[in-house]
Amino acid sequence: MNKHDIDENLPWYVNGQMSEQEKAEFEQAIKDDAEMQQEVEFLNKLRNQLKQNAEPSPGEFGLQRLKRDIKSS
């Protein structure tokens, strides 16, 4: 896996969207790359912070209310 492949696959790895085999290959490719490991760590921390600070979705009820409000405008 070259640098371009690693960069391209990074979001998939951080978001847990890789198969076990892809994940193992990615981890093997970055095992000796301290800079890439730091980037993975940073993105994982960022992802966790975003999840913690995320506003809950209003769900289906909120969507229906929004549609109703738009129609009545």
C-alpha positions as CSV (number, residue, x, y, z in Angstrom):
1,M,0.0,0.0,0.0
2,N,1.6,3.3,-1.1
3,K,1.1,6.8,0.5
4,H,-1.7,7.6,-1.9
5,D,-3.6,4.4,-1.0
6,I,-3.1,5.1,2.7
7,D,-4.4,8.7,2.4
8,E,-7.4,7.4,0.4
9,N,-8.3,4.7,2.9
10,L,-7.7,6.7,6.0
11,P,-11.3,7.9,6.4
12,W,-12.6,4.4,6.0
13,Y,-10.3,3.1,8.6
14,V,-11.1,5.8,11.2
15,N,-14.8,5.4,10.6
16,G,-14.6,1.6,11.1
17,Q,-15.8,0.9,7.5
18,M,-13.1,-1.6,6.5
19,S,-13.3,-5.4,6.5
20,E,-11.0,-7.2,8.9
21,Q,-8.6,-8.0,6.1
22,E,-8.5,-4.4,4.9
23,K,-8.0,-3.1,8.4
24,A,-5.1,-5.5,8.9
25,E,-3.5,-4.4,5.7
26,F,-3.9,-0.8,6.6
27,E,-2.5,-1.3,10.0
28,Q,0.5,-3.2,8.5
29,A,1.0,-0.3,6.0
30,I,1.2,2.4,8.8
31,K,3.0,0.4,11.5
32,D,6.4,2.0,10.7
33,D,5.0,5.5,9.8
34,A,4.9,7.6,13.0
35,E,3.4,10.6,11.2
36,M,0.5,8.5,9.8
37,Q,-0.1,6.9,13.2
38,Q,-0.3,10.4,14.8
39,E,-2.8,11.4,12.1
40,V,-4.9,8.3,12.8
41,E,-4.8,9.2,16.5
42,F,-5.8,12.8,15.8
43,L,-8.7,11.8,13.6
44,N,-9.9,9.2,16.1
45,K,-9.9,11.9,18.9
46,L,-11.7,14.4,16.6
47,R,-14.3,11.8,15.6
48,N,-15.0,11.0,19.3
49,Q,-15.3,14.7,20.2
50,L,-17.7,15.3,17.4
51,K,-19.8,12.3,18.5
52,Q,-19.9,13.6,22.1
53,N,-20.9,17.1,21.0
54,A,-23.4,16.1,18.4
55,E,-27.0,17.4,18.7
56,P,-29.5,14.6,18.7
57,S,-31.6,14.3,15.6
58,P,-35.2,15.4,15.9
59,G,-36.2,12.1,14.3
60,E,-39.2,11.4,12.2
61,F,-41.5,13.6,14.3
62,G,-39.2,16.6,13.8
63,L,-39.0,16.0,10.1
64,Q,-42.8,15.8,9.7
65,R,-43.2,19.0,11.7
66,L,-40.6,20.8,9.5
67,K,-42.4,19.6,6.4
68,R,-45.7,20.9,7.8
69,D,-44.2,24.2,8.7
70,I,-42.7,24.6,5.2
71,K,-46.1,23.8,3.6
72,S,-47.9,26.3,5.7
73,S,-45.5,29.1,5.0
